[in-house]
């Protein structure tokens, strides 16, 4: 990466106090900012998108989608669907990724309604039904970009709960990042829907399904005698506030 100095020696020779202030503020080499490249318009049809896994270049580096998963958040005020396509695989559909902090392309749709078969367009200027982002690690920092011209084509979720689709997206960044291809995402629970550690031996948590908020179970009727102490399973099943 190219670097440009702020020119502290020249400032110091003219106004010593000013340079001292700059040094306190971090007279460090600063990255040169390159102009953004405006992305081309999104395609109007999926027929122009190649058959195969999502692939392309992100921040000038090759990207190939090797695993994908999606999450449905039913919390009031937070309802959304996130689809995450990773540049690494995983041994199980919802398990740990083969490498930590991999590059990813991810989609977000506000609302937890069931995904249907449809074709939508997202633009840098006006947005769209689906947000389209990428995320990468650079020198220990996460860098993301959500300015994209994209075509998102989704299929209706099948009995296997897979969410499949086709994506073509080009981003407004300094390298002209673009990806296109297919994805098939497995349904995974949001972290607060996961079973609490220790409950498995006492009771099996109810299965959490996408697109259907879990119903609250009826409370047991109070007994005639003293109120029983809460069981360990009931205490552990409480979810923390988001």
N, C-alpha and C positions, 0 to 999 in steps of 0.2 A: 504494500500500500504506500502510495506516495504521501510524503509529509511536507508541510510548509511551516517554517518558523515565523513567529510573530514579529521578529525584528527587534528583540529587546535591546541589543547593543546600541542601535541607533536611538532608541527612545532614552536609554540610560545616558547617552552622551549629551542629550538635549535637556531632559528634565529628569534628574535623578529620582525625585520623589515619585514621579509618575511610574517609573520602571519598578520602583520598590513595591508600589501598589499592584502592578501587573504580576510581579513575581509572587506576591502573597496570593494572588488569585490564580496562580498556576500558569506561569509563562512556559508552557510545555509545547512540544510539537503538536500541531493540530492537523487532522486528516484533511486533505484537499477534497472539497465537495465537487462532484461531477454532476453535470446536468442530468435531469431525469429524462428517460426516453418514454415518449407517449406510446401506449400499447395500441396495436391495431384493433379494429373492431372485432367483436366476437363473431364466429361463424353463425350463419342462420340455420344450418342443418347439421345434425350429427353425422350425416353421410360423408362429410369431409374429414372426420376424425378417424385416425387409424384404429384398427382392431388390435387390442393388446393392452397391457397394463399402463396406467397413467405414467407418463415419462416426459422428459424435456430437460430444461436447464433452469436452475434457481440460483441467483446471484453468481452466474457464470460457471456453475458446477453441475455436472450431470445428476439428474434425479430420476429414480425409478421407484414407483410405488410397489412395495413388497408385502405390505399388510395394511388392513384397514378395519376400523371399528367405529361404531356410532353409539351415542348416548342420548337418552331422552330425559330431560329434566322436567318434572311435573310440579315443582314447588311454586306456589302462587307468587306471581310477580317475577319469576325466573324461568318461565316455560320456554324451552328451546330444544332444538335438536342439533347436536354437533357431530359431524362426520370427519374423522381424522385419518388421513392417508399417510403412512410413514415410509421413509426410505430404507427401512430395515424390517426384517421379519420377526416373528415371535413363535415360540414352540406351541403355544395354545392361542386360540382366538382372542382371549382377553387377558393373557398372561403378560409377564414382563417382556419387554422388547429385547431383542438380541444385543442391542447396543444402547447405552443411555444417551438421552438428548439428541436424537437423530433429527435430520431435516424433515419437515412435514408440510403437507398441503391440507388445509382444513376448511370445511364448509359449515355455515351456521344458518339455521332458519328459526326465526322467532315463532313460538307457539309449539305445542306438543301434539297437535293433531296428526293423524296418520299420514305418512308420506304416500302420495298417489303417483300414478304414471303421468308425468307432465314434462314440458320443456319450457325453461325460463331463461331470461337473459339478465345479466348484471353488468352495469357500466360504471366506470370511474365517476362520471358526472352525476348519475341519478341513483346508483345502487340497484337493488333488486330484491326479489323474494329471498334469495340465498346470498349471504355474504361469502366471499371467497378470499382466503388468506394463504400466505405461506409463513413459515417460521424456521429460522436457522440459528445455530450457535456461531458466534464470531468472537474469538478471544475471550471466551468465558461469559459473554453477554448474549441474551436472546435478542434477535432482531426479527421483526415481523413486518408484513406488508399486507394491507387489505384493500389496495386500490387496484382493481382488476376489471378488465372487460372479459366477460366469461359467458359461455353457454353451459347450462347445467341441465342434464336430462336424467330424470329418475324413473325407476320402475317401481311398481307397487310392491311393498314388502310381502314376501311369500311365507309359506308355512314354516320354512326354516329360519325365519326372522332375518334373513339377509337383506340388506339394502344395497341394491345394485344400480349402477348408473354410468353415465358418460360425461366427461368434463373436458372443456377446452378453455384455458384461461391464460391471458397475458397480463402482466403487471406493470404498473407505472413505477419503475425503479431505474437505477443507473446502469443496469446490465441487460435490460430487455428480457427479463425472465418470462418463460412461457412453458406450460405443460399441457398435455392432451392425452386422452386415452380413457380406459375403462377402470372401474373400481367395483369391488363387492365387499361391503363392510358388514362385519358381524355385530350383532347387538350385544352390548356390554352394559352392566349396571353402573350407574353413577355411584361414586364412592359411598355416599350416605345410604344407598340401598343395599350395600353389601351386608352379609350376616355379621353380627357382632361376635368377636372372638369368644369362644366358650359356649355359645348357644347350640352348636351342632349336637352336642351330646345330650342336651335336654329337650330341644325341640327343633324341628327343621323349619327354617324361615319360609314363608310363603314365596312362591315364585313371582318374581317381578317381571311383568310383561311390558313391552314398549307400547306407547300410545294408549295406555289404560291406567289411570291413576289407581294405586292400590287402595281398596276400600278399608275403612276403619273397622276393626273387629268389635263386636258388642262386648261391653264390660260385663263381668259375671255379677249375678244378683247378690246383694249382701246377705250374709247368713244371719240367723237369729242371735247368735252368740257374739263374742268379741270379734272385731275386724281382724282377719288374718294378716300377718306381715307379708309384704310383697316378696314374691319369689325371686331367686337370683336371676332366672330367665327374664322375668318382667322388668327387673331393674336394668339388666344389661341391654335390653332391647330398645331403651330410650335413645333417640337420635339427638345429637348435639344441634344446637341452633345454627343455621347457615350463616 
